[in-house]
Amino acid sequence: MPKIKYEKIIPNKRIHHLIPLEQEIKVDKNLSRSRVYWKCHCTRCRKTFVAREDLIKNGQQQSCGCLGKQLRARWLNRNAGKYES
């Protein structure tokens, strides 16, 4: 599936499986710059978590992590026994 890039994140508008709720700006002391984070709600597992704005915009963050867990489990079930010696 191709990644969709977003110009602007609008609060309460769904992006993939995320609903951004509110914006937070945090200063990274190691890099001496600020980063924008969003408090998000995952529509798949109903968790609330914080995600970086740039990862949401370029499509790298599509859920809280539950989507990756499900895809890994599906791959393991499908390929069980193929790699045993």
N, C-alpha and C positions, 0 to 999 in steps of 0.2 A: 504494500500500500504506500503510495507516495506521500511524503510529508507536506502538509499545507503550512505556509508561512502566514502569520497574522501581523498586520501593521500595528494594531492597537488592541489592547485587552479591555473589554467593557465589563464592568462588574455585573454579576448575575446573568451573563450570557454564556451559554455552554460552549466549551471548546473540547472536542473529543469527548472524554468522560469526566472533564473537570468543569466546575462552576466556580470562577473566581469570586470571592466574597469581598475582601478588602485588601488594599495595598499597604505594604510596609516598606520603609526604606531603612536599610541597615548599613553601617559603615564597616567595611572589612579592614581591620587594623593592619593586617599583613600586607595587603595590596594598596593601602591608603586611598581607597576609593569607595564609593557607595554603590550598593546593589539594590535593585528593586525586587522585592518578594511579594507574593500574593498568598493570602490565606485562601485555600481552595477546599471545595467539597467534592469528593469523588462520588459519582452517581452509580458506580458499580457496587461498591461495598459500603457506601455511606459513611466514610471516614472523613475527618477534616484534618488538613495538614498544610504545611507551608512549602511553596515551590518558587524557584527563581523565575523571574519574568522572561528572561531570554530563552530558557528551556521550553517554556510554554509557547512562546511566539514561533520558534522554529520547529515545533512539533516533536521535540525529543521527550517531553513530559506529557504523556497522554492519560495517565491515571496515577494513583498513589503508589503503585507498584503491584497492585493486585492483578493487573492485566498481564504483566510479565510472568508472574507466578503461575497463572492459569496456562499461558502458552508453553512454558517450560514443562509443566505437568503433562500437558497434552502431548508434547513431543516425546517425553520419556515413556509414556504409555504406548505410543505408537511404535517406538523403536526399542521396546524392551526385548532383550534377548538377541538383538542383532549383533551386539559388540562383545558378547561373551566368548571366551576362548575355550 
